[in-house]
Amino acid sequence: MTLTTGPASHDPVRAFPELAPYARTTIRLHPRRGAPGPRDSHIGGPLWWPADEPWPYCAEHPDVNGRQQGPYPLVAVAQLTAVDFPEIRFPESTDLVQLLWCPEWHDQPHPEGWGQACRLFWRRAGDVTEPLVAQPDPDEHWERDLDMIPTACVLYPERLTEYPWRDELPAGLADRYEAWLEECGLVDDVSTVPGYKLGGSMRWGVTDMPETMACGECRAPLELFLQFDTYEYELDGCDGRAPERFRPLEERALEPKSEEWRAACEPVGMTVGRGGHAGLFVCSADPRHPASFFTQ
C-alpha cells in the first residue's frame, strides 16, 4: 500500500529564499494497524530480541502511599531497520534499532520536562540467532486506555520536505516567517509535518523549545529521532469536512466516523500528553547516549 500526503498550497522558499538552507527531509511513517513480524520495521509489534538477553525493566513505580511497586517490564514501542530507513545514522556494525519505554510519566533527566522513560537498543540483526518468542505482554501490567501502549502497526514510509519550527530559526527570519504563516493561514499546511515521523523538526506549540538542547553526556546538539502523535493529521481533517493536506490522498474516500476512518486518523491508539505530540531526541554525535523525550 502507498499513502501519499497532499501537496502544500504554497512554497515558503518563494517568499523567503533565505529559508532554503533550513529545509529538512522527514520520513512520514504512516503507521496502520496490522500484524508486523519480529524482523520488520514497525510500531508496537514484536521485537527481534535475543533470547539470551534479559528484557529491560523499570522499577520506579511508588503507589499513592509511596510504597514501591514493580519492577515492570518495559513496553516494546518501535523497531526500525537500516534496510527500510538508510537515513538513520546507525552506529558502526549495527543495522537495527529498538525503542522500549515505561508507559508511566517520568522526570526527564536532561535537559528538562516530563515524559516516558525511553531506552534505545542498537544491534546487528544477524547477531540474533535465537530470538525471544514469548515477549512480555504489556496488558498484564498496564491499561491500554490509560497508558502509553501502542497498537501493533505496519509502516508505509513517505519522504517529505519540511521547514523547522520558529524556535529553531534565526530570530529575524523566525519572526517574519511566523507572521507570514499566520497571515496567510498556512501554519497547518507548510510548517512541520504532523503524525508519526522519523527525523525533521518538531512543533513547539505548547511550550517553547527548551533553552538547552544538548546531550547530557557529551553536550553535542540533540536532534529529533522519532515523533509520536495522537492523531496522524489535525482533528479538523477528521470531522467529515473537506480533507486537508495531511490526510493521505488514498484515504480521503473513507466514510466519516466509520471504524476505518478512525483507524486511519488514530492508528497507534495512544493519547500523547493531552492529545498532542512528543519527540524522542538523540545525541547528534552518538545516538547511543541517553535519549530525551519531550511532550507537547
C-alpha positions as CSV (number, residue, x, y, z in Angstrom):
1,M,0.0,0.0,0.0
2,T,1.1,3.5,-0.7
3,L,0.0,6.5,1.3
4,T,0.6,10.0,-0.1
5,T,0.5,13.4,1.5
6,G,-1.3,16.1,-0.4
7,P,0.8,18.9,-2.0
8,A,1.5,22.1,0.0
9,S,-0.6,25.0,-1.1
10,H,2.5,27.3,-1.0
11,D,6.3,27.0,-1.3
12,P,7.7,29.1,1.6
13,V,11.1,29.4,-0.1
14,R,9.5,31.6,-2.8
15,A,8.5,34.1,-0.1
16,F,11.7,33.5,1.9
17,P,14.7,32.4,-0.2
18,E,16.8,32.5,3.0
19,L,14.7,29.6,4.3
20,A,16.1,27.2,1.8
21,P,19.2,26.1,3.8
22,Y,17.0,25.1,6.7
23,A,14.9,22.6,4.6
24,R,14.9,19.1,6.1
25,T,13.8,15.7,4.9
26,T,11.4,13.9,7.3
27,I,10.0,10.4,6.8
28,R,6.3,10.2,7.5
29,L,5.9,6.7,8.8
30,H,2.1,6.3,8.1
31,P,1.6,3.6,10.7
32,R,-1.5,1.5,10.0
33,R,-2.9,-1.3,12.2
34,G,-1.6,-4.7,11.2
35,A,0.5,-7.7,12.2
36,P,4.1,-6.9,11.7
37,G,6.7,-9.7,12.1
38,P,9.6,-9.7,14.6
39,R,12.1,-8.7,11.9
40,D,10.0,-6.0,10.3
41,S,10.1,-2.2,10.9
42,H,7.0,-1.4,12.9
43,I,5.3,0.4,15.7
44,G,4.1,-1.7,18.6
45,G,5.0,-5.2,17.2
46,P,7.2,-8.0,18.4
47,L,10.9,-7.2,18.6
48,W,13.8,-9.2,17.1
49,W,15.1,-9.6,20.6
50,P,17.8,-12.2,21.6
51,A,16.6,-14.9,23.9
52,D,19.8,-14.8,26.0
53,E,19.5,-11.1,26.7
54,P,17.3,-10.1,29.7
55,W,14.3,-8.0,28.9
56,P,14.7,-4.5,30.4
57,Y,12.5,-3.4,33.4
58,C,11.6,-0.2,35.1
59,A,11.3,-0.1,38.9
60,E,10.3,3.5,39.6
61,H,6.6,3.0,40.5
62,P,5.6,4.1,44.0
63,D,1.9,3.9,44.7
64,V,-0.1,6.8,46.3
65,N,1.4,5.9,49.7
66,G,4.9,5.9,48.4
67,R,5.3,2.2,48.5
68,Q,7.4,0.7,45.7
69,Q,5.6,-1.3,43.0
70,G,7.1,-3.4,40.3
71,P,9.5,-3.7,38.7
72,Y,7.6,-3.9,35.5
73,P,8.9,-4.9,32.0
74,L,9.3,-2.0,29.5
75,V,6.9,-1.9,26.6
76,A,8.1,-2.5,23.0
77,V,7.3,0.7,21.1
78,A,9.1,0.7,17.8
79,Q,11.7,-1.2,15.7
80,L,13.4,0.2,12.6
81,T,15.9,-1.4,10.2
82,A,18.6,0.0,8.0
83,V,17.1,-1.7,5.0
84,D,13.9,0.3,5.4
85,F,15.5,3.5,6.7
86,P,19.0,4.1,5.4
87,E,18.7,7.7,6.6
88,I,19.3,6.6,10.2
89,R,22.9,7.1,11.3
90,F,23.3,3.6,12.7
91,P,26.4,3.2,15.0
92,E,29.1,1.1,13.4
93,S,28.2,-2.6,13.0
94,T,24.5,-2.1,13.7
95,D,21.5,-2.2,11.4
96,L,18.6,-2.4,13.8
97,V,17.3,0.0,16.4
98,Q,14.6,-0.9,19.0
99,L,12.7,1.5,21.3
100,L,11.2,0.4,24.6
101,W,9.7,2.7,27.3
102,C,7.9,2.7,30.5
103,P,4.3,3.9,29.9
104,E,4.3,5.9,33.2
105,W,5.4,9.5,33.2
106,H,8.9,10.2,34.5
107,D,11.0,13.2,35.2
108,Q,13.4,13.6,32.3
109,P,17.0,13.8,33.5
110,H,18.1,16.2,30.7
111,P,17.5,18.8,29.7
112,E,14.1,19.2,31.4
113,G,10.5,18.1,31.5
114,W,8.4,15.0,31.8
115,G,7.7,12.1,29.5
116,Q,8.1,8.4,29.1
117,A,11.3,6.8,30.3
118,C,12.8,5.6,26.9
119,R,15.6,3.2,26.1
120,L,17.1,2.7,22.6
121,F,18.9,-0.5,21.7
122,W,21.2,-0.6,18.7
123,R,22.1,-4.0,17.5
124,R,23.1,-6.1,14.4
125,A,20.1,-8.2,13.3
126,G,22.4,-11.0,12.2
127,D,23.7,-11.4,15.8
128,V,20.3,-12.6,16.9
129,T,20.5,-16.3,16.1
130,E,17.8,-17.3,18.6
131,P,15.0,-14.7,19.1
132,L,12.9,-14.4,22.2
133,V,9.5,-15.8,21.2
134,A,7.5,-15.2,24.5
135,Q,7.8,-11.5,25.0
136,P,6.3,-9.6,28.0
137,D,2.6,-8.8,27.5
138,P,2.0,-5.1,28.4
139,D,-1.6,-5.8,29.2
140,E,-0.5,-7.8,32.3
141,H,0.7,-4.6,34.0
142,W,-0.9,-1.6,32.1
143,E,-4.2,-0.3,30.9
144,R,-4.3,0.5,27.2
145,D,-7.0,3.1,27.6
146,L,-4.9,5.0,30.2
147,D,-1.2,4.2,29.5
148,M,1.1,4.7,26.5
149,I,0.7,1.3,24.9
150,P,0.9,1.3,21.1
151,T,-1.3,-0.8,18.9
152,A,0.7,-3.0,16.5
153,C,1.2,-1.2,13.2
154,V,3.0,-1.7,9.9
155,L,4.7,1.3,8.3
156,Y,4.3,2.9,4.9
157,P,7.1,5.5,4.8
158,E,7.0,8.6,2.7
159,R,9.8,11.1,2.3
160,L,8.8,14.8,2.6
161,T,10.5,18.2,2.8
162,E,9.7,20.4,5.8
163,Y,11.0,23.5,7.4
164,P,11.9,23.9,11.1
165,W,9.6,25.4,13.8
166,R,10.2,29.0,14.5
167,D,12.3,28.2,17.7
168,E,15.0,26.7,15.5
169,L,15.3,29.6,13.1
170,P,17.3,32.8,13.5
171,A,15.2,35.4,15.3
172,G,14.7,37.8,12.4
173,L,13.8,35.1,9.9
174,A,11.6,33.3,12.5
175,D,9.5,36.4,13.2
176,R,8.9,37.2,9.6
177,Y,8.2,33.6,8.6
178,E,5.8,33.1,11.6
179,A,3.9,36.3,10.7
180,W,3.6,35.2,7.1
181,L,2.3,31.8,8.0
182,E,-0.3,33.2,10.4
183,E,-1.4,36.0,8.0
184,C,-1.8,33.5,5.1
185,G,-3.4,30.8,7.4
186,L,-0.6,28.3,6.5
187,V,0.6,27.2,9.9
188,D,-1.1,23.8,9.4
189,D,-0.1,23.5,5.8
190,V,3.5,24.3,5.0
191,S,5.0,24.1,8.6
192,T,6.1,21.0,10.4
193,V,4.7,17.6,9.4
194,P,2.3,16.0,12.0
195,G,1.8,12.4,12.9
196,Y,4.5,9.7,13.4
197,K,7.7,10.6,11.6
198,L,11.4,9.9,11.6
199,G,13.7,13.0,11.7
200,G,12.8,16.5,10.7
201,S,11.6,19.2,13.1
202,M,9.0,19.1,15.9
203,R,6.4,21.8,16.6
204,W,6.9,23.5,19.9
205,G,3.4,25.0,20.1
206,V,2.5,24.2,23.7
207,T,5.8,25.1,25.3
208,D,8.8,26.9,23.9
209,M,11.7,24.7,22.9
210,P,14.0,24.2,25.9
211,E,16.8,26.6,26.0
212,T,19.3,23.8,26.4
213,M,19.0,21.2,23.7
214,A,22.3,19.4,24.2
215,C,23.3,15.9,25.0
216,G,23.6,15.4,28.8
217,E,26.7,13.2,28.3
218,C,28.8,15.0,25.7
219,R,27.0,18.3,25.1
220,A,26.6,17.7,21.4
221,P,23.3,19.1,20.0
222,L,20.2,16.9,20.3
223,E,18.2,16.1,17.1
224,L,14.7,14.7,16.6
225,F,14.8,11.0,16.0
226,L,11.1,10.0,16.3
227,Q,7.9,12.0,16.6
228,F,4.8,10.4,18.2
229,D,1.4,12.0,17.7
230,T,-2.1,11.3,19.0
231,Y,-3.5,12.0,15.5
232,E,-2.0,11.5,12.1
233,Y,-3.5,14.8,11.0
234,E,-5.4,17.7,12.5
235,L,-8.8,17.0,14.0
236,D,-10.3,19.5,11.6
237,G,-9.4,17.0,9.0
238,C,-11.1,14.2,10.9
239,D,-14.6,15.6,11.3
240,G,-16.0,14.9,7.9
241,R,-15.3,18.3,6.4
242,A,-13.1,18.9,3.3
243,P,-9.9,16.9,3.6
244,E,-6.8,18.9,4.5
245,R,-3.3,18.3,3.3
246,F,-2.1,15.7,5.7
247,R,-4.9,13.2,5.2
248,P,-3.5,10.7,2.7
249,L,-4.9,11.0,-0.8
250,E,-5.7,7.3,-0.8
251,E,-7.9,7.5,2.3
252,R,-10.0,10.6,1.5
253,A,-12.9,8.4,0.4
254,L,-13.3,6.8,3.8
255,E,-16.7,7.2,5.3
256,P,-16.5,9.9,8.1
257,K,-16.9,8.5,11.6
258,S,-16.5,4.9,10.4
259,E,-14.2,2.5,12.1
260,E,-11.8,2.6,9.1
261,W,-11.8,6.3,9.2
262,R,-10.9,6.5,12.9
263,A,-8.2,3.8,12.5
264,A,-6.6,5.9,9.8
265,C,-6.6,9.0,11.9
266,E,-5.6,7.4,15.2
267,P,-3.8,4.1,14.1
268,V,-1.5,3.7,17.1
269,G,-4.2,4.4,19.7
270,M,-2.1,6.3,22.2
271,T,-3.1,9.7,23.6
272,V,0.2,11.6,23.7
273,G,0.2,14.1,26.5
274,R,-3.2,15.8,26.5
275,G,-4.0,14.8,22.9
276,G,-0.8,16.4,21.5
277,H,2.5,15.0,20.3
278,A,6.0,14.2,21.5
279,G,9.5,13.8,20.3
280,L,12.3,11.5,21.1
281,F,15.6,13.3,20.7
282,V,19.1,11.7,20.4
283,C,22.6,12.9,20.5
284,S,23.8,14.1,17.1
285,A,27.4,12.8,17.9
286,D,26.4,9.4,19.2
287,P,22.8,8.2,19.3
288,R,23.8,5.6,21.9
289,H,24.0,8.3,24.5
290,P,20.8,8.6,26.7
291,A,17.9,10.0,24.7
292,S,15.5,12.7,25.8
293,F,11.7,12.7,25.4
294,F,9.7,15.9,25.2
295,T,5.8,16.0,25.2
296,Q,3.8,18.8,23.7
